[in-house]
Amino acid sequence: MHRRALVVSCSLIAGLAAWLGAAAATASANPIFLPNMLNEAQAQHAIWENHVFAPVGDLQPPAPPCPENGMLPSPFSNCGLPEFPATTLPYPGNMAYWGGNVQVHPHIYLVFWGWGETGAFPASEPCNAETITEGRITATLPCDPDGAGKYTANFVYQMGGTQWEGETTQYYETVGSKSQYVTDPKHPLAGIWVDDTNSITSLPSTSSSNPPGPTNTYTDLATEAARAAVHFGVKDLKDANFVIMQPANYSDPNALASGYCAFHDWVIPNVEGGIYDGIAPDDIAYSNIPYQLVIDSNGSNVCGENAVNSGSAGTLDGFSIVTGHEAMETVTDPGAEDLLGSGTSTTNLGAWYDPLDANEIGDKCAWVGENLVTGQGPVTPVPGAMGDIQGNGGQTFAVQSLWSNDAAEGAGYCAGAGTDLP
């Protein structure tokens, strides 16, 4: 989730088009995070409790159409309360098009980085080899003790043609005078690479705050994505998303501390302090998917375990919820809001996101229905909540809903997870 503060009063909302364009042009781009439940709950509570109009007791909805962040300085602090937390009801407002590309013909490449390296999983867990077959795509995971690798591959292969993935087809890019809409391939999974050649063992000792280079986590992840592009021999990088899946013991070390479950980003030089400088090929989209079951706080998983389904049926809920969130945001905003250039000479790589708070189609509907205090499911039966979908191969997967501009007769709402508005 990538937020920008808006310093305006309610009375100015109607005239913000030019101002918003300027704000977008001056903001620095960052990876787009999917916050974990603990981080989201704490942040939302802090905003509400510190706001001058914060209610006592249960959270109450805001007084729209005020900006959602609740951090407005004087004299604009009378604008009302921030949006309902993303874990309950989404704030109104449709996605806007910012001129960047979408993935018209999405192709997802799963990279199981280091899953066969020594020590990739706890020694106490059984480590039997598992063959994954998805149509004509076959790969063998040397170790998949929880079944998370196979579950995720099945999900990506089967999600095409569902109403859930179909929500992305209303979004488009403009090329010249023509609009090209996102398509809904039956099987978006384009390849699987089990990479045990390029060692992942140093990833846990990296940091997102380190200078660009081999000790920076994001540089490492993007470098692996670039290696995957070469491995698969991808010609159409524009429509490709390289999803970097990490094993339990060599997972992104920043996730819990920084409060996120996953993120997606665009690899291009001269952005984000240079963390992607020198990576070739560049101009690629990648998704960072840490091992969701190890992102725990005080003994409770904060990235989707049992978010929709109870018991063993919901152990892997987080893998499809999180991977689906990042994959569909990559389809509709592969440029991840990046902006090249400065001043009046800029190129906006971003495609679709909310003009008020820069939420993408997954951010706006993240964790809807979850318990705001515990971060554990099953979900509250509210419209737009997470739910189960049936893939085109018959398997059931937990997903969050996605923002649809077409829902609610064009007013927009979270849709696709089987919990749509009547």
Residue pairs with C-beta under 8 A, 6 or more apart in sequence:
1 32
1 33
1 34
1 35
1 86
1 359
1 363
1 366
2 29
2 30
2 32
2 33
2 337
2 358
2 359
2 363
3 69
3 357
3 358
3 359
4 23
4 24
4 27
4 357
4 358
5 69
5 71
6 23
6 67
6 69
6 72
6 356
6 357
7 72
7 73
7 76
8 16
8 19
8 67
8 72
8 76
9 72
9 75
9 76
9 79
10 65
10 66
10 79
10 80
13 65
13 66
16 355
20 355
24 98
24 337
24 339
24 348
24 350
25 339
25 346
25 348
27 337
27 339
27 358
28 272
29 271
29 272
29 336
29 337
29 338
29 339
30 272
31 218
31 263
31 264
31 265
31 272
31 288
31 336
32 263
32 264
32 265
32 329
32 333
32 336
32 337
32 360
32 363
33 258
33 259
33 260
33 262
33 263
34 260
34 261
34 262
34 263
34 322
34 325
34 326
34 362
34 363
34 366
35 43
35 259
35 260
35 261
35 366
36 255
36 256
36 259
36 260
36 261
36 295
36 297
36 302
36 303
36 375
37 87
37 302
37 303
37 367
37 370
37 375
37 376
38 259
38 297
38 302
38 375
39 258
39 259
39 260
39 302
40 85
40 86
40 87
40 259
40 366
40 367
40 375
41 85
41 87
41 372
41 373
41 375
42 259
43 259
44 82
44 85
44 86
44 87
44 372
45 372
47 69
47 70
47 71
47 82
48 54
48 55
48 59
48 70
48 81
48 82
50 70
51 70
51 81
51 82
52 77
52 78
53 78
53 80
53 81
54 81
55 81
59 84
59 85
59 88
59 372
60 81
61 81
61 84
61 89
62 68
62 80
62 81
62 82
62 83
62 84
62 91
63 80
63 81
64 80
64 91
64 92
65 92
66 79
66 80
66 81
67 79
67 356
67 357
68 82
68 83
68 91
68 356
68 357
69 82
69 357
70 81
70 82
71 82
72 79
83 90
83 91
83 357
84 90
84 91
85 372
86 363
86 364
86 365
86 366
86 367
86 368
87 366
87 367
87 368
87 369
87 370
87 371
87 372
88 368
88 369
88 372
88 380
88 382
89 368
89 382
89 384
90 364
90 365
90 368
90 384
90 403
90 413
90 414
91 357
91 364
92 411
92 412
93 354
93 355
93 356
93 412
94 354
94 403
94 405
94 411
94 412
95 171
95 332
95 352
95 353
95 354
95 360
95 361
95 403
95 405
95 412
96 352
96 353
96 354
96 355
97 171
97 172
97 174
97 351
97 352
98 337
98 348
98 350
98 351
98 352
98 353
99 174
99 348
99 350
99 351
100 173
100 333
100 334
100 335
100 348
100 349
100 350
100 351
101 173
101 238
101 334
101 335
101 349
101 351
102 171
102 172
102 173
102 180
102 182
102 331
102 332
102 333
102 334
102 351
102 352
103 182
103 238
103 239
103 240
103 241
103 285
103 330
103 331
103 332
103 334
104 173
104 180
104 181
104 182
104 183
104 239
105 183
105 185
105 236
105 239
106 168
106 182
106 183
106 185
106 188
106 239
106 241
106 327
106 330
106 331
107 185
107 188
107 190
107 234
107 236
107 239
107 240
107 241
108 156
108 188
108 189
108 190
108 240
108 241
108 243
108 327
109 190
109 191
109 192
109 193
109 228
109 232
109 234
109 240
109 241
109 242
109 243
110 152
110 153
110 156
110 189
110 191
110 192
110 193
110 243
110 245
111 192
111 193
111 195
111 224
111 225
111 228
111 242
111 243
111 244
111 245
112 139
112 141
112 149
112 192
112 193
112 194
112 195
112 245
112 247
113 195
113 198
113 200
113 224
113 244
113 245
113 246
113 247
113 250
114 120
114 195
114 196
114 199
114 200
114 201
114 203
114 246
114 247
114 250
115 141
115 142
115 143
115 144
115 149
115 194
115 196
115 245
115 247
116 141
116 142
116 143
116 194
116 196
117 196
117 199
117 200
117 201
117 247
117 250
119 201
119 249
119 250
120 143
120 200
120 247
120 248
120 249
120 250
121 127
121 143
121 145
121 247
121 248
121 249
122 145
122 248
122 249
125 145
125 146
126 145
127 142
127 143
127 145
128 143
128 144
128 145
129 140
129 141
129 142
129 143
130 140
130 141
130 144
130 147
130 149
130 150
131 138
131 139
131 140
131 141
132 138
132 139
132 140
132 141
132 149
132 150
132 153
132 192
134 153
134 154
134 156
134 157
134 187
134 189
134 192
135 157
135 187
135 189
137 157
137 189
137 190
137 191
137 192
138 192
139 153
139 192
139 193
139 194
140 194
141 149
141 150
141 194
142 194
142 196
143 247
144 150
146 293
146 315
146 316
147 316
148 291
148 292
148 293
148 316
148 319
149 245
151 316
151 319
151 320
152 245
152 289
152 319
152 320
152 323
153 189
153 192
154 391
154 393
154 395
154 397
155 319
155 320
155 323
155 324
155 391
155 395
155 397
156 188
156 189
156 243
156 323
156 327
157 187
157 188
157 189
157 391
157 393
158 187
158 391
158 392
158 393
158 394
158 395
158 397
159 165
159 188
159 324
159 389
159 391
159 392
159 397
160 184
160 185
160 186
160 187
160 188
160 392
161 184
161 186
161 392
162 389
162 390
162 391
162 392
162 416
163 389
163 415
163 416
163 418
164 324
164 389
164 399
164 401
164 402
164 416
164 417
165 184
165 188
165 328
165 416
166 184
166 416
167 328
167 361
167 402
167 403
167 404
167 415
167 416
168 182
168 184
168 328
168 331
168 332
168 361
168 402
169 181
169 182
169 183
169 184
170 181
170 182
170 404
170 405
170 406
171 181
171 182
171 331
171 332
171 351
171 352
171 361
171 405
172 179
172 180
172 181
172 182
173 179
173 180
173 351
174 180
182 331
182 332
186 392
187 392
188 327
190 232
190 240
191 232
193 228
193 231
193 232
195 224
195 227
195 228
195 231
198 224
198 227
200 224
200 246
200 247
200 250
201 250
202 214
202 220
203 217
203 220
203 246
203 250
203 251
203 252
203 253
204 249
204 250
204 251
204 253
205 215
205 253
206 214
206 215
206 216
206 217
206 220
206 253
207 215
207 216
207 217
207 253
207 254
208 216
208 217
208 218
208 254
208 258
210 216
210 217
212 219
212 273
212 274
212 275
212 276
212 277
213 219
214 220
216 275
217 252
217 253
217 254
218 265
218 272
218 275
218 276
218 288
219 275
219 276
219 279
221 244
221 252
221 286
221 288
222 265
222 267
222 275
222 276
222 279
222 286
223 279
224 242
224 244
225 242
225 244
225 267
225 284
225 286
226 267
226 279
226 280
226 281
226 282
226 284
228 242
228 244
229 237
229 240
229 242
229 281
229 284
230 281
234 240
237 281
237 283
237 284
238 283
238 334
240 284
240 285
241 264
241 285
241 286
241 287
241 327
241 330
241 331
241 334
242 284
242 285
242 286
242 287
243 286
243 287
243 289
243 323
243 326
243 327
244 286
244 287
244 288
244 289
245 289
245 291
246 252
246 289
246 290
246 291
247 291
248 291
248 293
248 294
251 290
251 291
251 294
251 295
252 288
252 290
254 260
255 261
255 262
255 290
255 295
255 303
256 295
256 296
256 297
256 302
261 290
261 292
261 295
261 302
261 303
261 304
261 318
261 322
262 287
262 288
262 289
262 290
262 303
262 322
262 323
262 325
262 326
263 287
263 288
263 326
264 285
264 286
264 287
264 288
264 326
264 329
264 330
264 336
265 285
265 286
265 288
265 336
266 283
266 284
266 285
266 334
266 335
266 336
266 338
266 349
267 276
267 279
267 282
267 283
267 284
267 285
267 286
268 276
268 282
268 283
268 338
268 340
268 349
269 276
269 277
269 278
269 279
269 282
270 277
270 340
271 338
271 340
276 282
285 330
285 334
285 336
287 323
287 326
287 327
287 330
288 326
289 319
289 322
289 323
289 326
292 301
292 303
292 304
292 305
292 318
292 319
292 322
293 301
293 305
293 315
293 318
295 301
295 302
295 303
296 302
300 374
300 375
300 376
301 318
302 375
303 318
303 322
304 317
304 318
304 319
304 321
304 322
304 398
305 314
305 315
305 316
305 317
305 318
306 314
306 315
306 317
306 376
306 377
306 378
307 314
307 317
307 318
307 321
307 367
307 370
307 376
307 377
307 378
307 379
307 386
307 398
308 314
308 317
308 321
308 377
308 378
308 379
308 386
308 387
308 388
308 398
309 317
309 377
309 378
309 388
309 398
310 377
310 378
314 377
314 378
314 398
317 377
317 398
318 398
320 397
320 398
320 399
321 386
321 398
321 399
321 400
324 362
324 397
324 399
324 400
325 362
325 366
325 400
326 362
328 361
328 362
328 402
329 360
329 361
329 362
329 363
330 336
332 351
332 352
332 360
332 361
333 350
333 351
333 352
333 353
333 360
333 361
334 349
334 351
335 348
335 349
335 350
335 351
336 349
336 350
337 349
337 350
337 353
337 358
338 349
338 350
339 346
339 347
339 348
339 349
339 350
340 346
340 347
340 349
341 347
352 360
352 361
353 359
353 360
353 361
354 360
354 364
354 403
359 403
360 403
361 402
361 403
361 404
362 400
362 402
362 403
364 403
364 414
365 384
365 400
365 401
365 402
365 403
365 414
366 400
367 375
367 386
367 400
368 379
368 382
368 384
368 385
368 386
368 400
368 401
368 414
369 379
369 380
369 381
369 382
369 384
369 385
369 386
369 419
370 376
370 377
370 379
370 380
370 386
371 377
371 380
377 386
379 385
379 386
379 387
381 419
382 419
383 413
383 414
383 419
383 420
383 421
383 422
384 401
384 413
384 414
384 415
384 417
384 419
384 420
384 421
385 401
385 417
385 419
386 398
386 399
386 400
386 401
386 417
386 419
387 398
387 399
387 401
387 417
387 418
387 419
388 396
388 397
388 398
388 399
388 417
388 418
389 396
389 397
389 399
389 416
389 417
389 418
390 396
390 397
391 397
399 416
399 417
400 414
400 417
401 414
401 415
401 416
401 417
401 419
401 420
402 414
402 415
402 416
402 417
403 412
403 413
403 414
403 415
404 412
404 413
404 414
404 415
404 416
405 412
406 412
407 413
407 414
407 415
407 420
407 421
408 421
413 420
413 421
414 420
415 421
